[in-house]
Amino acid sequence: MDLGLADRIYILTGASRGLGFATAQSLVADGAKVIISSRDPDRVAQAVEELGGEKFATGVVADLTDPETPRELLDSAYERYGRVDGALISVGGPVIGTAAGVSDDDWRRAFETVFLGQLRAARVFATALPAGGAIGIILSSSVKVPLAGLGLSNGLRPGLAMAMKDMADEYGPRGVRFVGLMPGRIMTNRNRELFEATGDAMRAEVDVAASVPMRRLGEPHEFGRVAAFVLSPAASYLTGLVLPVDGGYTRTL
């Protein structure tokens, strides 16, 4: 199946590793070119190299809490490739703790990154996309079911999912799509951090795997392939939905 990704241009934030990087790999493998960003210069440089170098990828050191970052990423895409066809928006997870146990400052910082940073980027990117463009926002299974010890995510990501759906309504007449991607237990550095926080990482991993109907954790490339499809012209009638990529972990419809 041809996804129609050849020579299309995508911006991916938080993409020097993890799910964003896995998506960049899948996009490039099908012929797209990417602008990837994160806050760590070394990781950005390494990610560009692993994607095949500057022929296929451009790296930008940037932080989504900076209001100028989305425009900077768009400018990089136009300067290098002359256009942009879509984006995948991702940020790192907020600090671990219950909704009542974290501080006001923790809530403010999480709002600036998890909610406002992603929402602002989606808004800026959407204004620049042509008909047929697509924006994916990486959310969390906390959109559907609260996760123990992740109060900030439980509080902010459901609202972001609904804002995404609102933007899908607004930009749909222009032919621009919005899709939320809801990863479950996928073996990323973030999930390793959560396992280690329990005090027995190996046991935590075994217990979580047992709670997944497929009886294993997902691999980043399994998410990346789904995200690449969602962003591609092959998914041209998908918009306004939250798509779980979780091996059946989420028990709600």
C-alpha positions, 0 to 999 in steps of 0.5 A: 500500500502506497501511503502517498508520503513521497517528498512530503514534509513533516514537522515533529516536536519532541522527536529526538527519541521515543515515539516522535523519533519512531514516527520520524523513522517511519515517515522517512522510510516511506519517502517523506522528509522531516524537521525534528526538534527537541531541547537537547542539541546532542540528541537532535544531532544524533537523531538527524544522523540516524535518520540518514543525515541532512538529505532526509532530516533537519534538526532544530533545538527548540522548546515548545514552552517558548511561544516563538518555537512553532513559528521557528519550526515552520520557518525552518521547513519553508527555508529548507523544503519550501512547504510543510504538509503536516506535524506530529506534536509531542512533549515529555511527560510531566512529573510523577505525583497525584493530582492532590500531591503535586504543587501549584508550580508543578501544575503551572509548568505542566500546563505550559508544556503538556497543554498550552505548548502543544495547543499553541503549536497545533494552532500555528501549524494548522494555519500554515497547512494546505488542504490535505494537511494533517496534525497528530497530537501524542496524548496518553491513555489518561485521556480515557482512564486515570493512571495511578501516580500521574495526576498532572497527565490525568488532569491535562490530557483529556482537555487537550484531546477535547481541544484537538477535537474542537480544532478538527471541527474548525479546520475540517472545512479547509481540509486540514485533519487533527488526530489524537494518538493515545499510546499505552504501555510502550517501552520508551524512556518515559515508561522506564522512568515510571517503572523505576519510580516503583522501586522494583522496575523489573516487577513493575514491567512484568505486572504491566505486561500482564495487564495488556491483552497482548501480554507484552509492552509495545515497541516504539516502531509499532506506534511510529507506523500507525502515526505515519499512516495517520499523517499520510494522505492514505488516512484522508478521512480520519479526523477528530478522533483519539486513536489508541495504540496500546495492545488493548490496554485501554478498556473503554470504547 
